Amino acid sequence: MKTILNNKIHLISQPQSGIGKSYISFLLRQYLETKFDVKQFSIKEKNTASWDQIFESFFSPGSKTFIINVNSFLYETFKNYISEAKVLELIADPKDTIIYHNIFSSGRNGENTKETINYVARKIQSRVGQTIVWENQNSGISLKQHSRGRYIRFSDLPEFGPLKENIEKIIFLKPESYYFQKDLSIHILSDKTFDQAIHNSEYNLIYRQRLYQIKKQTFEAIEHGIN
């Protein structure tokens, strides 16, 4: 079965903070770079001129794979920009071009669980494009902790059921242990790829071994989720 992640705009944009948007963008870029020529853009400040350049380059000739990661505090501003500039109307087949990546995470104390489900439920049916859901158990507490053992997967929640028919793919990132999460946090801040860190002898062997295991498990989860 062919992957749907090809020649696309991958949009990671939600109003919820602390759910792992940068983390998912980081993982998605490294996975896609094993297959395609990827350009990633992080929207961290209001600069409509630079936003114009992003989409201008996307509409130039040639096949492209873009990842656009929008900071939470710019969510409304960027959403209004997309609408007012009618960017999506310039795309020949937005249904086959735009991939919305929505992240489900409980948050530090579980505050994001219901909020994220409600947000996706409002948006998903009116979207022109495809939706991929990431179940991220590594930003804040896990769903198992939040639900006191009743649920492990967000897709098992009763409130999630009505969303499934409008979701193309679900990617489950299982909770990492404390030391794995700590090493992963350090790695993300280093701005290096997994391979750059794994093969760098300046890092200690155990750290590199943990990163290798994280990369292997994560890429397998993505492959399983999208294929």
Secondary structure, 3 states (H helix, E strand, C coil): CCCCCCCCEEEECCCCCCCCHHHHHHHHHHHHHCCCCEEEEEECCCCHHHHHHHHHHHCCCCCCEEEEEECHHHHHHHHHHHHHCCCHHHCCCHHHHEEEEEEECCECCCCHHHHHHHHHHHHHHHCCCEEEEEEECCCECCHHHHCCCCCCCHHHCHHHHHHHHHCCEEEEECCCCHHHHHHHHHHHHHCCCHHHHHCCCCCCHHHHHHHHHHHHHHHHHHHHHHC
